[in-house]
């Protein structure tokens, strides 16, 4: 568990199921909000970030797979688990393609569900701050495969908003549309000095003085694009406090951005 209660969004149109699950989760110390359809769930997701989303497959206004995809677009740091009485191979495939982390069958096996919630919450959250969507997507894909939760921000404003998640490490680009990396860096240090920060840039000469100054101020590492992927993963694992894996490196996220 983290210092603050783990936040869960539960989406199911069965009121009795919601009541029972909320009672159990609240007794275990989780903070739980409930929505009974997709529209209500999206309103809640836009209002605040959730660590976990528990999504029923069958909802009055949309299916859980579509909702999972939309929550992932709005809140990339939220881990979604799809819960359904209609589990099959096709449903599972579609759920994973939409970004679901796990698919659980109804009736819910509560010990397994609680175990999965705690496992998902234990994944270190990495905030990637970069205005290149392709780079962010590739980094998200790469890091998800290594057991990290990943949150994306494309500018300084979004980065500030995403800090409401319990962030472990930030990959911070030095050039952003509405600011530069130094402004975000110093804001993060004011908000939470325990967050580790890796500076990234595709312009080592131009951004050299700024990165050197931020290293003096406490930045943990600097990586230049195109990335040395094994070294980036090793530094990230060290700063996040997890074991480093040398599994397949997947897509190359080192294109200049």
C-alpha atoms as an extended CHARMM CRD file, in Angstrom:
* protein
*
       257  EXT
         1         1  UNK       CA              0.0000000000        0.0000000000        0.0000000000  PROA      1               0.0000000000
         2         2  UNK       CA              1.0450000000        3.6110000000       -0.5610000000  PROA      2               0.0000000000
         3         3  UNK       CA              0.9350000000        6.3300000000        2.1090000000  PROA      3               0.0000000000
         4         4  UNK       CA             -2.3750000000        7.6080000000        0.7550000000  PROA      4               0.0000000000
         5         5  UNK       CA             -5.3230000000        5.2490000000        0.0990000000  PROA      5               0.0000000000
         6         6  UNK       CA             -5.2380000000        3.4820000000       -3.2340000000  PROA      6               0.0000000000
         7         7  UNK       CA             -7.9320000000        5.0250000000       -5.4390000000  PROA      7               0.0000000000
         8         8  UNK       CA            -10.2680000000        2.6770000000       -7.3210000000  PROA      8               0.0000000000
         9         9  UNK       CA            -12.9750000000        3.4320000000       -9.8660000000  PROA      9               0.0000000000
        10        10  UNK       CA            -15.5770000000        0.6610000000       -9.9860000000  PROA      10              0.0000000000
        11        11  UNK       CA            -17.9320000000        0.5810000000      -12.9600000000  PROA      11              0.0000000000
        12        12  UNK       CA            -20.8710000000       -1.8460000000      -12.9410000000  PROA      12              0.0000000000
        13        13  UNK       CA            -24.6210000000       -1.4160000000      -13.4890000000  PROA      13              0.0000000000
        14        14  UNK       CA            -25.4570000000       -4.0250000000      -10.8370000000  PROA      14              0.0000000000
        15        15  UNK       CA            -26.0650000000       -1.9950000000       -7.6810000000  PROA      15              0.0000000000
        16        16  UNK       CA            -25.8890000000       -5.0010000000       -5.3450000000  PROA      16              0.0000000000
        17        17  UNK       CA            -22.5240000000       -6.1010000000       -6.7400000000  PROA      17              0.0000000000
        18        18  UNK       CA            -21.1940000000       -2.5600000000       -6.3750000000  PROA      18              0.0000000000
        19        19  UNK       CA            -22.3980000000       -2.2930000000       -2.7950000000  PROA      19              0.0000000000
        20        20  UNK       CA            -20.8120000000       -5.5940000000       -1.7860000000  PROA      20              0.0000000000
        21        21  UNK       CA            -17.5000000000       -4.8780000000       -3.4840000000  PROA      21              0.0000000000
        22        22  UNK       CA            -17.2910000000       -1.3310000000       -2.1500000000  PROA      22              0.0000000000
        23        23  UNK       CA            -17.8810000000       -2.5950000000        1.3970000000  PROA      23              0.0000000000
        24        24  UNK       CA            -15.0730000000       -5.1170000000        1.0410000000  PROA      24              0.0000000000
        25        25  UNK       CA            -12.6390000000       -2.7120000000       -0.6080000000  PROA      25              0.0000000000
        26        26  UNK       CA            -13.3830000000        0.1120000000        1.8400000000  PROA      26              0.0000000000
        27        27  UNK       CA            -12.8040000000       -2.2370000000        4.7860000000  PROA      27              0.0000000000
        28        28  UNK       CA             -9.3780000000       -2.9760000000        3.3090000000  PROA      28              0.0000000000
        29        29  UNK       CA             -8.5320000000        0.7220000000        3.2250000000  PROA      29              0.0000000000
        30        30  UNK       CA             -9.0960000000        1.5450000000       -0.4460000000  PROA      30              0.0000000000
        31        31  UNK       CA            -10.7590000000        4.7550000000       -1.6310000000  PROA      31              0.0000000000
        32        32  UNK       CA            -13.5590000000        3.7030000000       -4.0060000000  PROA      32              0.0000000000
        33        33  UNK       CA            -15.8150000000        5.6790000000       -6.3570000000  PROA      33              0.0000000000
        34        34  UNK       CA            -18.6540000000        3.9870000000       -8.2160000000  PROA      34              0.0000000000
        35        35  UNK       CA            -20.2180000000        4.5770000000      -11.6210000000  PROA      35              0.0000000000
        36        36  UNK       CA            -23.1020000000        2.5850000000      -13.1050000000  PROA      36              0.0000000000
        37        37  UNK       CA            -22.4840000000        3.3880000000      -16.7730000000  PROA      37              0.0000000000
        38        38  UNK       CA            -19.6760000000        4.4540000000      -19.0710000000  PROA      38              0.0000000000
        39        39  UNK       CA            -20.6260000000        8.1330000000      -19.2850000000  PROA      39              0.0000000000
        40        40  UNK       CA            -20.6270000000        8.5150000000      -15.5110000000  PROA      40              0.0000000000
        41        41  UNK       CA            -17.2960000000        6.6750000000      -15.3080000000  PROA      41              0.0000000000
        42        42  UNK       CA            -15.6750000000        9.0110000000      -17.8270000000  PROA      42              0.0000000000
        43        43  UNK       CA            -16.9050000000       12.0680000000      -15.9280000000  PROA      43              0.0000000000
        44        44  UNK       CA            -15.2730000000       10.7340000000      -12.7770000000  PROA      44              0.0000000000
        45        45  UNK       CA            -12.0640000000        9.8110000000      -14.6190000000  PROA      45              0.0000000000
        46        46  UNK       CA            -11.7830000000       13.3230000000      -16.0490000000  PROA      46              0.0000000000
        47        47  UNK       CA            -12.2910000000       14.7930000000      -12.5840000000  PROA      47              0.0000000000
        48        48  UNK       CA             -9.5750000000       12.8340000000      -10.7630000000  PROA      48              0.0000000000
        49        49  UNK       CA             -6.8860000000       10.2340000000      -11.4430000000  PROA      49              0.0000000000
        50        50  UNK       CA             -7.4760000000        6.6620000000      -10.2710000000  PROA      50              0.0000000000
        51        51  UNK       CA             -4.8350000000        4.0260000000       -9.6010000000  PROA      51              0.0000000000
        52        52  UNK       CA             -7.1460000000        1.1470000000      -10.5870000000  PROA      52              0.0000000000
        53        53  UNK       CA            -10.3300000000        0.8640000000      -12.6780000000  PROA      53              0.0000000000
        54        54  UNK       CA            -12.5570000000       -2.2130000000      -12.2730000000  PROA      54              0.0000000000
        55        55  UNK       CA            -14.7310000000       -2.3210000000      -15.3900000000  PROA      55              0.0000000000
        56        56  UNK       CA            -17.7340000000       -4.5220000000      -16.1200000000  PROA      56              0.0000000000
        57        57  UNK       CA            -17.9160000000       -5.6980000000      -19.7310000000  PROA      57              0.0000000000
        58        58  UNK       CA            -21.6490000000       -5.1180000000      -20.1970000000  PROA      58              0.0000000000
        59        59  UNK       CA            -22.7980000000       -1.5600000000      -19.4500000000  PROA      59              0.0000000000
        60        60  UNK       CA            -25.9920000000        0.2580000000      -20.4620000000  PROA      60              0.0000000000
        61        61  UNK       CA            -24.3180000000        2.7570000000      -22.7830000000  PROA      61              0.0000000000
        62        62  UNK       CA            -21.0370000000        1.1510000000      -23.8970000000  PROA      62              0.0000000000
        63        63  UNK       CA            -19.0410000000       -2.0210000000      -23.4540000000  PROA      63              0.0000000000
        64        64  UNK       CA            -16.1870000000       -2.2960000000      -20.9980000000  PROA      64              0.0000000000
        65        65  UNK       CA            -13.5850000000       -2.7010000000      -23.7350000000  PROA      65              0.0000000000
        66        66  UNK       CA            -14.4780000000        0.6840000000      -25.2380000000  PROA      66              0.0000000000
        67        67  UNK       CA            -14.5270000000        2.2370000000      -21.7750000000  PROA      67              0.0000000000
        68        68  UNK       CA            -11.1210000000        0.7410000000      -21.0000000000  PROA      68              0.0000000000
        69        69  UNK       CA             -9.7110000000        2.2750000000      -24.1690000000  PROA      69              0.0000000000
        70        70  UNK       CA            -11.1850000000        5.6980000000      -23.3840000000  PROA      70              0.0000000000
        71        71  UNK       CA             -9.9610000000        5.6920000000      -19.7720000000  PROA      71              0.0000000000
        72        72  UNK       CA             -6.5080000000        4.8090000000      -21.0540000000  PROA      72              0.0000000000
        73        73  UNK       CA             -6.6400000000        7.8330000000      -23.3490000000  PROA      73              0.0000000000
        74        74  UNK       CA             -7.7660000000       10.1650000000      -20.5600000000  PROA      74              0.0000000000
        75        75  UNK       CA             -5.7440000000        8.6620000000      -17.7090000000  PROA      75              0.0000000000
        76        76  UNK       CA             -2.7490000000        6.7180000000      -18.9810000000  PROA      76              0.0000000000
        77        77  UNK       CA             -1.5920000000        5.9830000000      -15.4240000000  PROA      77              0.0000000000
        78        78  UNK       CA             -4.7580000000        4.0750000000      -14.4790000000  PROA      78              0.0000000000
        79        79  UNK       CA             -4.5280000000        0.2780000000      -14.5130000000  PROA      79              0.0000000000
        80        80  UNK       CA             -7.7600000000       -1.2630000000      -15.8450000000  PROA      80              0.0000000000
        81        81  UNK       CA             -9.0770000000       -4.7140000000      -14.9430000000  PROA      81              0.0000000000
        82        82  UNK       CA            -12.0430000000       -6.0020000000      -16.9400000000  PROA      82              0.0000000000
        83        83  UNK       CA            -14.5990000000       -8.0980000000      -15.0360000000  PROA      83              0.0000000000
        84        84  UNK       CA            -17.1230000000      -10.1250000000      -17.0180000000  PROA      84              0.0000000000
        85        85  UNK       CA            -19.5040000000      -13.0580000000      -16.9170000000  PROA      85              0.0000000000
        86        86  UNK       CA            -18.9400000000      -13.4670000000      -20.6680000000  PROA      86              0.0000000000
        87        87  UNK       CA            -15.2210000000      -14.1830000000      -20.7640000000  PROA      87              0.0000000000
        88        88  UNK       CA            -13.9100000000      -15.9250000000      -23.8540000000  PROA      88              0.0000000000
        89        89  UNK       CA            -10.8110000000      -15.8330000000      -26.0000000000  PROA      89              0.0000000000
        90        90  UNK       CA            -12.0590000000      -13.0680000000      -28.2740000000  PROA      90              0.0000000000
        91        91  UNK       CA            -13.1880000000      -10.8740000000      -25.3860000000  PROA      91              0.0000000000
        92        92  UNK       CA             -9.8600000000      -11.3200000000      -23.6440000000  PROA      92              0.0000000000
        93        93  UNK       CA             -7.9200000000      -10.4750000000      -26.8060000000  PROA      93              0.0000000000
        94        94  UNK       CA             -9.9670000000       -7.3190000000      -27.3850000000  PROA      94              0.0000000000
        95        95  UNK       CA             -9.5680000000       -6.2820000000      -23.7480000000  PROA      95              0.0000000000
        96        96  UNK       CA             -5.7930000000       -6.6240000000      -23.8600000000  PROA      96              0.0000000000
        97        97  UNK       CA             -5.6370000000       -4.7340000000      -27.1540000000  PROA      97              0.0000000000
        98        98  UNK       CA             -7.6350000000       -1.9290000000      -25.4940000000  PROA      98              0.0000000000
        99        99  UNK       CA             -5.0810000000       -1.7370000000      -22.6840000000  PROA      99              0.0000000000
       100       100  UNK       CA             -6.6360000000       -3.9040000000      -19.9600000000  PROA      100             0.0000000000
       101       101  UNK       CA             -4.0860000000       -5.3680000000      -17.5840000000  PROA      101             0.0000000000
       102       102  UNK       CA             -6.1480000000       -8.4200000000      -16.5700000000  PROA      102             0.0000000000
       103       103  UNK       CA             -9.5290000000       -9.9950000000      -17.3650000000  PROA      103             0.0000000000
       104       104  UNK       CA            -11.4420000000      -11.6020000000      -14.4800000000  PROA      104             0.0000000000
       105       105  UNK       CA            -14.5010000000      -13.8220000000      -14.6320000000  PROA      105             0.0000000000
       106       106  UNK       CA            -17.6850000000      -13.3670000000      -12.6160000000  PROA      106             0.0000000000
       107       107  UNK       CA            -18.4680000000      -14.3420000000       -9.9330000000  PROA      107             0.0000000000
       108       108  UNK       CA            -15.3730000000      -12.5310000000       -8.7050000000  PROA      108             0.0000000000
       109       109  UNK       CA            -12.7170000000      -14.4660000000       -6.8360000000  PROA      109             0.0000000000
       110       110  UNK       CA            -12.1090000000      -11.7980000000       -4.1700000000  PROA      110             0.0000000000
       111       111  UNK       CA             -8.7440000000      -13.0500000000       -2.8590000000  PROA      111             0.0000000000
       112       112  UNK       CA             -7.4180000000      -13.1170000000       -6.4230000000  PROA      112             0.0000000000
       113       113  UNK       CA             -8.8850000000       -9.6790000000       -7.1590000000  PROA      113             0.0000000000
       114       114  UNK       CA             -7.2860000000       -8.1470000000       -4.0560000000  PROA      114             0.0000000000
       115       115  UNK       CA             -3.9870000000       -9.7840000000       -4.9690000000  PROA      115             0.0000000000
       116       116  UNK       CA             -4.1310000000       -8.3050000000       -8.4660000000  PROA      116             0.0000000000
       117       117  UNK       CA             -5.0400000000       -4.8600000000       -7.1350000000  PROA      117             0.0000000000
       118       118  UNK       CA             -2.0610000000       -4.8970000000       -4.7820000000  PROA      118             0.0000000000
       119       119  UNK       CA              0.1860000000       -6.2330000000       -7.5410000000  PROA      119             0.0000000000
       120       120  UNK       CA             -0.8880000000       -3.4750000000       -9.9300000000  PROA      120             0.0000000000
       121       121  UNK       CA             -0.4480000000       -0.8110000000       -7.2670000000  PROA      121             0.0000000000
       122       122  UNK       CA              3.0650000000       -2.0760000000       -6.5230000000  PROA      122             0.0000000000
       123       123  UNK       CA              4.1830000000       -1.4340000000      -10.0950000000  PROA      123             0.0000000000
       124       124  UNK       CA              6.3790000000        1.7030000000      -10.0760000000  PROA      124             0.0000000000
       125       125  UNK       CA              4.6980000000        4.5870000000      -11.8780000000  PROA      125             0.0000000000
       126       126  UNK       CA              6.8400000000        6.3460000000      -14.4770000000  PROA      126             0.0000000000
       127       127  UNK       CA              5.7230000000        9.7240000000      -15.8100000000  PROA      127             0.0000000000
       128       128  UNK       CA              6.9300000000       10.3940000000      -19.3630000000  PROA      128             0.0000000000
       129       129  UNK       CA              6.8740000000       14.1130000000      -20.1900000000  PROA      129             0.0000000000
       130       130  UNK       CA              7.4830000000       14.6560000000      -23.9100000000  PROA      130             0.0000000000
       131       131  UNK       CA              5.5390000000       16.3360000000      -26.7240000000  PROA      131             0.0000000000
       132       132  UNK       CA              6.3010000000       13.5920000000      -29.2730000000  PROA      132             0.0000000000
       133       133  UNK       CA              3.2760000000       11.2060000000      -29.2790000000  PROA      133             0.0000000000
       134       134  UNK       CA              5.1490000000        8.4520000000      -31.1370000000  PROA      134             0.0000000000
       135       135  UNK       CA              8.0300000000        8.5290000000      -28.6730000000  PROA      135             0.0000000000
       136       136  UNK       CA              5.6160000000        8.4320000000      -25.7210000000  PROA      136             0.0000000000
       137       137  UNK       CA              3.7080000000        5.5060000000      -27.2120000000  PROA      137             0.0000000000
       138       138  UNK       CA              6.8880000000        3.5090000000      -27.7980000000  PROA      138             0.0000000000
       139       139  UNK       CA              8.2210000000        4.2270000000      -24.3080000000  PROA      139             0.0000000000
       140       140  UNK       CA              4.8600000000        3.2970000000      -22.8160000000  PROA      140             0.0000000000
       141       141  UNK       CA              4.8520000000        0.0100000000      -24.7210000000  PROA      141             0.0000000000
       142       142  UNK       CA              8.4580000000       -0.7320000000      -23.7490000000  PROA      142             0.0000000000
       143       143  UNK       CA              7.9850000000        0.0430000000      -20.0610000000  PROA      143             0.0000000000
       144       144  UNK       CA              4.6190000000       -1.7120000000      -19.7320000000  PROA      144             0.0000000000
       145       145  UNK       CA              6.3410000000       -4.8970000000      -20.8860000000  PROA      145             0.0000000000
       146       146  UNK       CA              8.7500000000       -4.5410000000      -17.9600000000  PROA      146             0.0000000000
       147       147  UNK       CA              6.1380000000       -4.1370000000      -15.2570000000  PROA      147             0.0000000000
       148       148  UNK       CA              5.9140000000       -0.3600000000      -14.9640000000  PROA      148             0.0000000000
       149       149  UNK       CA              2.7470000000        1.6750000000      -14.8500000000  PROA      149             0.0000000000
       150       150  UNK       CA              3.2180000000        4.5540000000      -17.2660000000  PROA      150             0.0000000000
       151       151  UNK       CA              1.6000000000        7.9720000000      -17.3020000000  PROA      151             0.0000000000
       152       152  UNK       CA              1.9970000000       10.3930000000      -20.2350000000  PROA      152             0.0000000000
       153       153  UNK       CA              2.1250000000       14.1830000000      -20.3250000000  PROA      153             0.0000000000
       154       154  UNK       CA              2.8080000000       16.2180000000      -23.4670000000  PROA      154             0.0000000000
       155       155  UNK       CA              3.4250000000       19.6160000000      -21.8550000000  PROA      155             0.0000000000
       156       156  UNK       CA              4.1930000000       21.2700000000      -18.5250000000  PROA      156             0.0000000000
       157       157  UNK       CA              0.5210000000       21.7890000000      -17.6530000000  PROA      157             0.0000000000
       158       158  UNK       CA             -0.2860000000       18.1040000000      -18.1060000000  PROA      158             0.0000000000
       159       159  UNK       CA              2.8540000000       17.1230000000      -16.1870000000  PROA      159             0.0000000000
       160       160  UNK       CA              1.7480000000       19.2200000000      -13.2030000000  PROA      160             0.0000000000
       161       161  UNK       CA             -1.7190000000       17.6300000000      -13.2880000000  PROA      161             0.0000000000
       162       162  UNK       CA             -0.2990000000       14.0920000000      -13.5530000000  PROA      162             0.0000000000
       163       163  UNK       CA              1.7240000000       14.5870000000      -10.3660000000  PROA      163             0.0000000000
       164       164  UNK       CA             -1.4520000000       13.6730000000       -8.4770000000  PROA      164             0.0000000000
       165       165  UNK       CA             -0.4540000000       10.0870000000       -9.2060000000  PROA      165             0.0000000000
       166       166  UNK       CA              2.1000000000        8.5110000000       -6.8660000000  PROA      166             0.0000000000
       167       167  UNK       CA              4.9970000000        8.9330000000       -9.2740000000  PROA      167             0.0000000000
       168       168  UNK       CA              8.3110000000        7.1490000000       -8.7130000000  PROA      168             0.0000000000
       169       169  UNK       CA             10.3830000000        8.3710000000      -11.6970000000  PROA      169             0.0000000000
       170       170  UNK       CA              9.9530000000       11.0740000000      -14.3540000000  PROA      170             0.0000000000
       171       171  UNK       CA             11.4530000000       10.9830000000      -17.8370000000  PROA      171             0.0000000000
       172       172  UNK       CA             11.5290000000       14.7050000000      -18.5780000000  PROA      172             0.0000000000
       173       173  UNK       CA             12.1410000000       16.1950000000      -22.0150000000  PROA      173             0.0000000000
       174       174  UNK       CA             14.0430000000       19.4830000000      -21.9640000000  PROA      174             0.0000000000
       175       175  UNK       CA             11.9430000000       21.1480000000      -24.6780000000  PROA      175             0.0000000000
       176       176  UNK       CA              8.1750000000       21.3630000000      -24.2200000000  PROA      176             0.0000000000
       177       177  UNK       CA              5.5260000000       23.3960000000      -26.0790000000  PROA      177             0.0000000000
       178       178  UNK       CA              4.6220000000       25.6070000000      -23.1130000000  PROA      178             0.0000000000
       179       179  UNK       CA              7.8080000000       25.5610000000      -21.0490000000  PROA      179             0.0000000000
       180       180  UNK       CA             11.2900000000       24.1490000000      -20.7520000000  PROA      180             0.0000000000
       181       181  UNK       CA             12.4180000000       21.2140000000      -18.6740000000  PROA      181             0.0000000000
       182       182  UNK       CA             13.9690000000       23.3570000000      -15.9530000000  PROA      182             0.0000000000
       183       183  UNK       CA             10.6010000000       24.8620000000      -14.9840000000  PROA      183             0.0000000000
       184       184  UNK       CA              8.9890000000       21.4220000000      -14.6660000000  PROA      184             0.0000000000
       185       185  UNK       CA             12.0280000000       20.0560000000      -12.8370000000  PROA      185             0.0000000000
       186       186  UNK       CA             11.9450000000       22.7840000000      -10.1920000000  PROA      186             0.0000000000
       187       187  UNK       CA              8.1870000000       22.4790000000       -9.7510000000  PROA      187             0.0000000000
       188       188  UNK       CA              8.5210000000       18.7290000000       -9.1610000000  PROA      188             0.0000000000
       189       189  UNK       CA             11.2650000000       19.3230000000       -6.6060000000  PROA      189             0.0000000000
       190       190  UNK       CA              8.9570000000       21.7230000000       -4.7400000000  PROA      190             0.0000000000
       191       191  UNK       CA              5.9880000000       19.3410000000       -4.8350000000  PROA      191             0.0000000000
       192       192  UNK       CA              7.8210000000       16.1070000000       -3.9970000000  PROA      192             0.0000000000
       193       193  UNK       CA             11.5960000000       16.0020000000       -3.6160000000  PROA      193             0.0000000000
       194       194  UNK       CA             11.5940000000       12.1780000000       -3.4650000000  PROA      194             0.0000000000
       195       195  UNK       CA             10.6060000000       11.7600000000       -7.1390000000  PROA      195             0.0000000000
       196       196  UNK       CA             13.6060000000       10.7140000000       -9.2270000000  PROA      196             0.0000000000
       197       197  UNK       CA             14.1250000000       12.5650000000      -12.5040000000  PROA      197             0.0000000000
       198       198  UNK       CA             15.8580000000       11.4650000000      -15.7010000000  PROA      198             0.0000000000
       199       199  UNK       CA             16.3960000000       14.3060000000      -18.1740000000  PROA      199             0.0000000000
       200       200  UNK       CA             15.9740000000       13.4400000000      -21.8630000000  PROA      200             0.0000000000
       201       201  UNK       CA             16.7260000000       15.4990000000      -24.9630000000  PROA      201             0.0000000000
       202       202  UNK       CA             17.5010000000       15.1780000000      -28.6510000000  PROA      202             0.0000000000
       203       203  UNK       CA             19.6100000000       18.3410000000      -28.5820000000  PROA      203             0.0000000000
       204       204  UNK       CA             22.6720000000       17.6700000000      -26.4190000000  PROA      204             0.0000000000
       205       205  UNK       CA             24.6360000000       20.7550000000      -27.5170000000  PROA      205             0.0000000000
       206       206  UNK       CA             21.7690000000       23.2270000000      -27.3650000000  PROA      206             0.0000000000
       207       207  UNK       CA             20.4060000000       21.8920000000      -24.0780000000  PROA      207             0.0000000000
       208       208  UNK       CA             23.7980000000       21.0670000000      -22.5750000000  PROA      208             0.0000000000
       209       209  UNK       CA             24.0620000000       24.0830000000      -20.2190000000  PROA      209             0.0000000000
       210       210  UNK       CA             20.5260000000       23.5170000000      -18.9080000000  PROA      210             0.0000000000
       211       211  UNK       CA             21.0410000000       19.8010000000      -18.3170000000  PROA      211             0.0000000000
       212       212  UNK       CA             24.3390000000       20.4600000000      -16.5460000000  PROA      212             0.0000000000
       213       213  UNK       CA             22.6700000000       23.0130000000      -14.2740000000  PROA      213             0.0000000000
       214       214  UNK       CA             19.8650000000       20.5950000000      -13.4570000000  PROA      214             0.0000000000
       215       215  UNK       CA             22.3920000000       17.8740000000      -12.6880000000  PROA      215             0.0000000000
       216       216  UNK       CA             23.9340000000       20.2640000000      -10.1530000000  PROA      216             0.0000000000
       217       217  UNK       CA             20.4290000000       20.8290000000       -8.7330000000  PROA      217             0.0000000000
       218       218  UNK       CA             19.8680000000       17.1170000000       -8.2980000000  PROA      218             0.0000000000
       219       219  UNK       CA             18.6990000000       15.5000000000      -11.5640000000  PROA      219             0.0000000000
       220       220  UNK       CA             19.4930000000       11.7980000000      -11.3800000000  PROA      220             0.0000000000
       221       221  UNK       CA             20.5760000000       11.0970000000      -14.9570000000  PROA      221             0.0000000000
       222       222  UNK       CA             20.6420000000       12.4910000000      -18.5080000000  PROA      222             0.0000000000
       223       223  UNK       CA             19.8470000000       10.4520000000      -21.6340000000  PROA      223             0.0000000000
       224       224  UNK       CA             20.1660000000       11.6970000000      -25.1850000000  PROA      224             0.0000000000
       225       225  UNK       CA             17.9920000000       10.6750000000      -28.1330000000  PROA      225             0.0000000000
       226       226  UNK       CA             18.2790000000        8.2420000000      -29.8340000000  PROA      226             0.0000000000
       227       227  UNK       CA             18.4230000000        6.3660000000      -26.5470000000  PROA      227             0.0000000000
       228       228  UNK       CA             20.8520000000        3.7220000000      -25.4060000000  PROA      228             0.0000000000
       229       229  UNK       CA             17.9140000000        1.4890000000      -24.4350000000  PROA      229             0.0000000000
       230       230  UNK       CA             19.7300000000       -0.9880000000      -22.1450000000  PROA      230             0.0000000000
       231       231  UNK       CA             21.3380000000        1.8760000000      -20.2160000000  PROA      231             0.0000000000
       232       232  UNK       CA             18.0530000000        3.7950000000      -19.9830000000  PROA      232             0.0000000000
       233       233  UNK       CA             16.2910000000        0.6960000000      -18.6380000000  PROA      233             0.0000000000
       234       234  UNK       CA             19.1120000000        0.0240000000      -16.1820000000  PROA      234             0.0000000000
       235       235  UNK       CA             19.0230000000        3.5960000000      -14.8280000000  PROA      235             0.0000000000
       236       236  UNK       CA             15.2430000000        3.5250000000      -14.6240000000  PROA      236             0.0000000000
       237       237  UNK       CA             15.2280000000        0.2110000000      -12.7590000000  PROA      237             0.0000000000
       238       238  UNK       CA             17.8470000000        1.4940000000      -10.3260000000  PROA      238             0.0000000000
       239       239  UNK       CA             15.9460000000        4.7050000000       -9.6130000000  PROA      239             0.0000000000
       240       240  UNK       CA             12.5770000000        2.9120000000       -9.3610000000  PROA      240             0.0000000000
       241       241  UNK       CA             14.0220000000        0.2790000000       -7.0520000000  PROA      241             0.0000000000
       242       242  UNK       CA             13.1560000000       -2.7390000000       -9.2030000000  PROA      242             0.0000000000
       243       243  UNK       CA             15.1220000000       -5.6100000000      -10.6820000000  PROA      243             0.0000000000
       244       244  UNK       CA             16.3260000000       -4.8610000000      -14.2100000000  PROA      244             0.0000000000
       245       245  UNK       CA             15.1870000000       -7.2140000000      -16.9720000000  PROA      245             0.0000000000
       246       246  UNK       CA             17.0740000000       -7.8890000000      -20.1970000000  PROA      246             0.0000000000
       247       247  UNK       CA             14.0590000000       -9.2170000000      -22.0730000000  PROA      247             0.0000000000
       248       248  UNK       CA             13.3900000000       -8.2300000000      -25.6870000000  PROA      248             0.0000000000
       249       249  UNK       CA             13.6780000000       -4.4860000000      -26.0950000000  PROA      249             0.0000000000
       250       250  UNK       CA             10.6580000000       -4.1800000000      -28.3850000000  PROA      250             0.0000000000
       251       251  UNK       CA             10.1150000000       -1.0060000000      -30.4210000000  PROA      251             0.0000000000
       252       252  UNK       CA             12.9390000000        1.5280000000      -30.5560000000  PROA      252             0.0000000000
       253       253  UNK       CA             11.6920000000        4.6600000000      -28.7920000000  PROA      253             0.0000000000
       254       254  UNK       CA             14.8500000000        6.5690000000      -29.6000000000  PROA      254             0.0000000000
       255       255  UNK       CA             13.6470000000        8.5330000000      -32.6170000000  PROA      255             0.0000000000
       256       256  UNK       CA             14.4920000000       12.1700000000      -32.1880000000  PROA      256             0.0000000000
       257       257  UNK       CA             11.6870000000       14.2250000000      -30.6710000000  PROA      257             0.0000000000
